[in-house]
Amino acid sequence: MYDAILAQAQTENPIEPATGKRGRPKQSKATNLIGRLRNYSDDVWRFMTQPNVPFTNNLAEQTMRMPKVKQKGLGLLSNTARCQGLLKQGANIFESLVAAFKGAPPQPSFA
């Protein structure tokens, strides 16, 4: 029944043919939805048949948000401190950047 509904929807919303230009032709939102429902039918049926599967993964995304934000902030702080240390030691910024892009970033001494 599910496949029959998707087949009928596909006939009512056909896939746009290639135009000869680069890239894929733009499809309608309905056509994109039909493709996702067909490609991820196992996940759709899992949600519909197992009551313990949530409608969205919003809770998982919210759980990961703060640790990732903090991780990004700490990386910025350590890079800022490293740059300030190099400036205080009188390092040539251009040479330091060139060395960093070559894979050998200079390390300031914090002594």
C-alpha positions as a Markdown table, in Angstrom:
| # | Residue | x | y | z |
|---|---|---|---|---|
| 1 | Met | 0.0 | 0.0 | 0.0 |
| 2 | Tyr | 2.8 | 2.4 | 0.9 |
| 3 | Asp | 4.7 | 1.8 | -2.3 |
| 4 | Ala | 1.4 | 2.2 | -4.3 |
| 5 | Ile | 0.8 | 5.6 | -2.6 |
| 6 | Leu | 4.4 | 6.7 | -3.4 |
| 7 | Ala | 4.0 | 5.5 | -7.0 |
| 8 | Gln | 0.8 | 7.5 | -7.5 |
| 9 | Ala | 2.5 | 10.6 | -5.9 |
| 10 | Gln | 5.5 | 10.1 | -8.3 |
| 11 | Thr | 3.2 | 10.1 | -11.3 |
| 12 | Glu | 1.5 | 13.3 | -10.1 |
| 13 | Asn | 4.9 | 14.9 | -9.4 |
| 14 | Pro | 7.3 | 13.6 | -12.0 |
| 15 | Ile | 11.1 | 14.1 | -11.7 |
| 16 | Glu | 12.3 | 17.0 | -13.8 |
| 17 | Pro | 14.5 | 15.6 | -16.7 |
| 18 | Ala | 18.1 | 16.7 | -17.1 |
| 19 | Thr | 18.4 | 19.9 | -19.1 |
| 20 | Gly | 22.0 | 19.4 | -20.4 |
| 21 | Lys | 23.4 | 22.0 | -18.0 |
| 22 | Arg | 25.7 | 21.2 | -15.2 |
| 23 | Gly | 24.3 | 19.8 | -12.0 |
| 24 | Arg | 21.0 | 18.3 | -11.2 |
| 25 | Pro | 17.7 | 20.0 | -12.3 |
| 26 | Lys | 15.8 | 21.7 | -9.5 |
| 27 | Gln | 12.9 | 19.5 | -8.2 |
| 28 | Ser | 9.7 | 20.6 | -6.5 |
| 29 | Lys | 9.4 | 20.2 | -2.7 |
| 30 | Ala | 6.8 | 17.4 | -3.3 |
| 31 | Thr | 9.2 | 15.5 | -5.5 |
| 32 | Asn | 12.0 | 15.8 | -3.0 |
| 33 | Leu | 9.7 | 14.6 | -0.2 |
| 34 | Ile | 8.6 | 11.6 | -2.2 |
| 35 | Gly | 12.2 | 10.7 | -2.9 |
| 36 | Arg | 13.1 | 10.9 | 0.8 |
| 37 | Leu | 10.0 | 8.9 | 1.8 |
| 38 | Arg | 11.1 | 6.2 | -0.7 |
| 39 | Asn | 14.8 | 6.2 | 0.2 |
| 40 | Tyr | 14.2 | 6.2 | 4.0 |
| 41 | Ser | 11.1 | 4.0 | 4.1 |
| 42 | Asp | 12.6 | 1.7 | 6.8 |
| 43 | Asp | 13.0 | 4.8 | 9.1 |
| 44 | Val | 9.4 | 5.9 | 8.3 |
| 45 | Trp | 8.0 | 2.5 | 9.2 |
| 46 | Arg | 10.2 | 2.3 | 12.3 |
| 47 | Phe | 8.7 | 5.5 | 13.6 |
| 48 | Met | 5.2 | 4.4 | 12.7 |
| 49 | Thr | 5.4 | 0.9 | 14.2 |
| 50 | Gln | 7.6 | 1.4 | 17.3 |
| 51 | Pro | 6.1 | 3.7 | 19.9 |
| 52 | Asn | 9.4 | 4.3 | 21.7 |
| 53 | Val | 11.0 | 5.9 | 18.6 |
| 54 | Pro | 10.6 | 9.7 | 18.9 |
| 55 | Phe | 9.2 | 11.8 | 16.1 |
| 56 | Thr | 12.4 | 13.9 | 15.8 |
| 57 | Asn | 15.9 | 13.7 | 17.1 |
| 58 | Asn | 15.7 | 17.2 | 18.6 |
| 59 | Leu | 16.5 | 15.9 | 22.1 |
| 60 | Ala | 19.7 | 14.3 | 20.9 |
| 61 | Glu | 20.7 | 17.6 | 19.1 |
| 62 | Gln | 19.9 | 19.7 | 22.2 |
| 63 | Thr | 22.1 | 17.3 | 24.3 |
| 64 | Met | 25.1 | 17.8 | 22.1 |
| 65 | Arg | 24.7 | 21.5 | 21.6 |
| 66 | Met | 26.3 | 22.9 | 24.7 |
| 67 | Pro | 29.4 | 20.6 | 24.7 |
| 68 | Lys | 30.1 | 21.5 | 21.1 |
| 69 | Val | 29.7 | 25.3 | 21.8 |
| 70 | Lys | 32.1 | 25.0 | 24.7 |
| 71 | Gln | 34.6 | 23.0 | 22.7 |
| 72 | Lys | 34.6 | 25.6 | 19.9 |
| 73 | Gly | 35.1 | 28.4 | 22.5 |
| 74 | Leu | 38.0 | 26.7 | 24.2 |
| 75 | Gly | 39.7 | 26.2 | 20.8 |
| 76 | Leu | 39.4 | 29.9 | 20.1 |
| 77 | Leu | 40.8 | 30.8 | 23.5 |
| 78 | Ser | 43.8 | 28.5 | 23.1 |
| 79 | Asn | 44.6 | 29.8 | 19.6 |
| 80 | Thr | 44.2 | 33.4 | 20.8 |
| 81 | Ala | 46.6 | 32.8 | 23.8 |
| 82 | Arg | 49.1 | 31.2 | 21.4 |
| 83 | Cys | 49.0 | 34.2 | 19.1 |
| 84 | Gln | 49.3 | 36.6 | 22.0 |
| 85 | Gly | 52.3 | 34.7 | 23.3 |
| 86 | Leu | 54.0 | 34.9 | 19.9 |
| 87 | Leu | 53.3 | 38.7 | 19.7 |
| 88 | Lys | 54.8 | 39.3 | 23.2 |
| 89 | Gln | 58.0 | 37.4 | 22.2 |
| 90 | Gly | 58.4 | 39.6 | 19.1 |
| 91 | Ala | 57.9 | 36.9 | 16.6 |
| 92 | Asn | 57.4 | 37.8 | 12.9 |
| 93 | Ile | 53.7 | 37.2 | 12.3 |
| 94 | Phe | 54.1 | 36.6 | 8.6 |
| 95 | Glu | 56.9 | 34.0 | 9.1 |
| 96 | Ser | 54.9 | 32.4 | 11.9 |
| 97 | Leu | 51.9 | 32.1 | 9.6 |
| 98 | Val | 54.0 | 30.6 | 6.7 |
| 99 | Ala | 55.5 | 28.1 | 9.2 |
| 100 | Ala | 52.0 | 27.2 | 10.4 |
| 101 | Phe | 50.7 | 26.5 | 6.9 |
| 102 | Lys | 53.8 | 24.3 | 6.3 |
| 103 | Gly | 52.8 | 22.2 | 9.3 |
| 104 | Ala | 55.3 | 23.5 | 11.8 |
| 105 | Pro | 53.7 | 26.2 | 13.8 |
| 106 | Pro | 56.0 | 28.0 | 16.2 |
| 107 | Gln | 55.3 | 27.4 | 19.9 |
| 108 | Pro | 55.6 | 30.3 | 22.3 |
| 109 | Ser | 57.5 | 29.7 | 25.5 |
| 110 | Phe | 55.3 | 30.7 | 28.5 |
| 111 | Ala | 58.2 | 30.7 | 31.0 |
